[in-house]
């Protein structure tokens, strides 16, 4: 009998379960028509995989699940090992060196070497938030083909380190896996910037200039902390500082401060016009860091990402994450002329004042709505279940058109929809109240290099945020939180 | 599933260590614990009853080789067949270890 679905066994990360794994696979292999000798090779490939995962991908003594699934097809069997151990880069695995084995009697990468020799195909798949997957394929009655891959590391476990000196420098291309592991150690697989879990993406994004990673490195070349500038094409010239992780064993050494210092110098040399920090509100730590570097709150974006898990920080977060945005001009503009909705004039004026800018509210001209059709940019983030509508040009029916886009996004179950309005456009001041009648309410402002600063409104799709659980780190943060809450209609019917 | 079993026979100044069953990540540490290095000047590993060996088993054999070498002794292997023989061949262990068809041949070579 060849079942049409995968047969799955979930085992703890404990070698004591190896005999159970062997019995499981032997039985399935013989049922599928493999000879006893081939069934043993499958067991060997599985043993090497199971042992490698336990030894290299989890902390010693950790008991976590490893899912092993067996699927038989016309050509042979596919064996998948899935787990949520730390990320790895298979390109960095050591190769078996037979000359070293023969002359020095030392060996590295032997297990993976055997696995690849005795199976027909071996694949490593990084599943992002879903963890890691290793796939072994064995053909039925086919000549054996060997896929040459690199070998897994057999290096020793990391040991806790006390006070150490370190240098800060840009990330090297081959170090992407170290960054992925730092993210994993700090956030498991819940960090919203998912690219960070893919070593190849970290390498490419840095090469393309969309990410500027810096790392703190000990004299022993151990990477103990990472932070980066993320450049968002939709917000040109703004260097978002973040993606910051420090090994738990090296916290308190000031690594992140040193990394931020280096990144701000980099932003200055790159000609960036502003710095951005997105602070979580589960705890105030990242917000305090932003304030320390002179950034000020400019927007509170509610329910923007799924809840984030902080390893070693007892946050007990259950609701989606609310993010406080902090901004600082690299070079102050001095005075800004914008069309501010009258009912938000006080709050928006306060935000600009804190950013060091004098606000001049412009008078509305006539006529202010273009005869031509509106232009809306709608972008979605299915991973985090939020969407954005940007009004690039407001025609006479723009409110209806925004309403239509909003309805469609709600039907598609996006949790939060942000509306971005150009403060250099008179239509923003004129129509803000109409947008708010659709259910949008105030979030904040986003300064732009070209002077077209954005007013951000937000719409919560059948959510009622727990404002009491939002942590802020300054008087301005408290005032902004209170203002946003006062604008949220769901609070009025509480 | 067959577990690992061991037995020893002393022949002249050689110790023949017979290993049967499976030498894997679970049973290999038992072999290392039971047979520390330098148990005899000439150690012959009879693997004719061994059905299965993984990298964990090979590492233990490598440790025995090192131990014998450090104490001025020797280690040879005999009775390889099936998967065990294939694993020795693909890993290159057959290139630096003296391999013999059976115990008698190994004893004759070490005499």
Contacts between the chains, C-beta under 8 A, distances in Angstrom:
chain1	res1	chain2	res2	distance
A	15	B	25	5.3
A	15	B	26	5.8
A	16	B	26	7.1
A	18	B	24	6.4
A	18	B	25	5.9
A	18	B	26	5.2
A	19	B	1	5.9
A	19	B	26	6.9
A	22	B	1	5.9
A	22	B	24	7.9
A	23	B	1	5.8
A	26	B	1	7.4
A	37	B	82	6.4
A	37	B	83	6.2
A	40	B	51	7.3
A	40	B	52	5.7
A	40	B	82	7.9
A	40	B	83	4.8
A	41	B	83	6.7
A	43	B	52	7.2
A	44	B	52	7.2
A	44	B	54	5.5
A	44	B	83	7.2
A	44	B	87	7.5
A	47	B	24	5.8
A	47	B	25	6.1
A	47	B	54	5.0
A	47	B	56	7.9
A	48	B	54	6.4
A	48	B	55	6.0
A	50	B	25	8.0
A	51	B	25	4.7
A	51	B	54	7.8
A	51	B	55	8.0
A	51	B	56	6.8
A	96	B	91	7.5
A	96	B	92	7.9
A	98	B	91	8.0
A	98	B	92	4.0
A	98	B	95	7.1
A	101	B	62	7.9
A	101	B	91	7.9
A	101	B	92	5.8
A	101	B	93	7.8
A	101	B	96	7.2
A	102	B	92	6.7
A	102	B	95	5.7
A	102	B	96	4.3
A	105	B	62	6.0
A	105	B	65	6.1
A	105	B	66	5.3
A	105	B	69	7.4
A	105	B	96	7.8
A	107	B	58	7.6
A	107	B	59	6.8
A	107	B	62	6.3
A	110	B	55	4.3
A	110	B	58	6.3
A	110	B	59	7.0
A	110	B	91	6.5
A	111	B	54	7.3
A	111	B	55	3.9
A	111	B	56	7.8
A	113	B	55	7.9
A	113	B	90	8.0
A	113	B	91	7.0
A	114	B	54	7.1
A	114	B	55	5.5
A	114	B	87	6.4
A	114	B	90	7.0
A	114	B	91	6.4
A	117	B	90	4.6
A	118	B	86	7.8
A	118	B	87	7.8
A	118	B	90	7.6
